[in-house]
């Protein structure tokens, strides 16, 4: 009977080490501050993009200003959450929940806009391409979701 030589254990890949580090950061509470900062950056980027897209539509509906105004509020709340545990547990979740609600409202308004185009939902492909971007408001909802997640995570001591 011949014996097979044992394989030596290989070192974990960079990806595995990265996942392990992320899990450790979540467990120790370090990730909460990082996610607060990411919320701040995401809020600024999405508010800027929304501003340009809604400006192309001449801000035809007053609600188009809501995500533009909420972007800087989310950014300030996210930065405050980086530096203050109190802000991360109070101001950030309020701002983030408002952003999520506005993103869901925007999805409904964009769906209504697609339906109001000539042909409505029957002419779906054309109206999705030429009408308001149906899924774009969900991107700002993700930014708000990051803020909500940051608010419920443990903070490092």
MOJO-V678061 format. One record per residue. N is the residue number from 0. OMEGA is omega in whole degrees, 0 to 359 (none if undefined). Layout:
<<N OMEGA> <N OMEGA>>
This chain:
<<0 180> <1 179> <2 176> <3 177> <4 179> <5 176> <6 176> <7 179> <8 179> <9 178> <10 179> <11 181> <12 178> <13 180> <14 179> <15 178> <16 179> <17 178> <18 178> <19 179> <20 179> <21 179> <22 178> <23 178> <24 177> <25 181> <26 183> <27 179> <28 181> <29 184> <30 182> <31 179> <32 179> <33 180> <34 174> <35 179> <36 178> <37 176> <38 180> <39 181> <40 179> <41 180> <42 179> <43 182> <44 182> <45 179> <46 177> <47 180> <48 179> <49 179> <50 182> <51 180> <52 180> <53 176> <54 176> <55 179> <56 177> <57 181> <58 184> <59 177> <60 181> <61 178> <62 178> <63 179> <64 185> <65 181> <66 178> <67 179> <68 182> <69 180> <70 178> <71 177> <72 177> <73 179> <74 179> <75 179> <76 178> <77 178> <78 178> <79 178> <80 177> <81 188> <82 185> <83 177> <84 179> <85 179> <86 181> <87 182> <88 181> <89 185> <90 183> <91 180> <92 177> <93 179> <94 182> <95 179> <96 177> <97 178> <98 178> <99 180> <100 180> <101 177> <102 177> <103 176> <104 179> <105 177> <106 178> <107 180> <108 178> <109 177> <110 177> <111 178> <112 177> <113 181> <114 183> <115 177> <116 179> <117 182> <118 177> <119 182> <120 178> <121 180> <122 192> <123 185> <124 180> <125 184> <126 174> <127 180> <128 187> <129 181> <130 178> <131 181> <132 189> <133 186> <134 182> <135 179> <136 178> <137 177> <138 177> <139 176> <140 177> <141 177> <142 177> <143 177> <144 176> <145 178> <146 177> <147 178> <148 178> <149 183> <150 182> <151 179> <152 176> <153 179> <154 179> <155 182> <156 none>>
